Amino acid sequence: MPQRGVTQNLWRVGVLVVCLVAGLMVATAQRSAEENQLQVTDSTRLSDLVRSAQANASDVSATRDQLSAQLNALQVEAARSNAGVADTLAEIDAISVDAGLTSMTGPGVVVTMTDAPRNADGKYPVDATPDDLVVHQQDVQSVLNALWAGGAEAVGMQDQRIVNTSAPRCIGNTLLLHGRTYSPPYVMRAIGNTERLEAALAGEPGIRVFKQYAMRFGLGYTQASPEQITVPAYTGG
């Protein structure tokens, strides 16, 4: 009889421990689910805001282009009867190349940077963190800085012209430039002396670091030197 009483007490304690452990597991699972839900909600909200902002920027750009075309037509019309306007337009045309307001074509270099792809099994390298596998703002900026240091006459990224007020910014795994968002691959073009541009890219510390990560984790970095590159005109304000 005493042994049976001890057994019953042990059974009661065991049941209590199992209940406590089960309760902790349920509470932990619920908290994890809530945190994941918050992360998904925050990510979705950020994506929605970016898409909305880009749509607004596209509408404003279309309106700006329309007004700019009307202004140019009025200026040309005024120049036919006003010598002062004609002289001013001639001065503007003379400096438009340096201001990036006209497209340019010539020899130079093209640099393409991409995120690391997944392995054959759909996974990333086990020793990599998420930050190791994507192209960052500082990586893009290192290339742009090297191109300017190499004496580039014109620099473009994606479908836009880079000028002294351009500031590429990272938003999650995308890049914001002049109100538009882009995903990798990021393509940067520069017109100028090919040898000087290549030397500047080779000597840029940030690019050397990126190439090390590319070799280790599979990030993409390619560089070419075509004889003819076209860089579009700047269309911003």
Buried (B, 14 or more C-beta within 10 A) or exposed (E): EEEEEEEEEEEEEEEEEEEEEEEEEEEEEEEEEEEEEEEEEEEEEEBEEBEEBBEEBEEEBEEEEEEEEEEEEEBEEBBEEEEEBBEBBEEEEEEEBEEBBBBBEBBBBBBBBBBBEEEEEEEBBEEBEEEBBBBBBEBBEBBBBBBBBBEBBBBBBBEBBBBEEBEBEBBEEBBBBBBBBBEBEBBBBBBBBBEBBBBBBEEBEBBEEBEEBBEEBBBBBEBEEEEEBBBBBBBEE
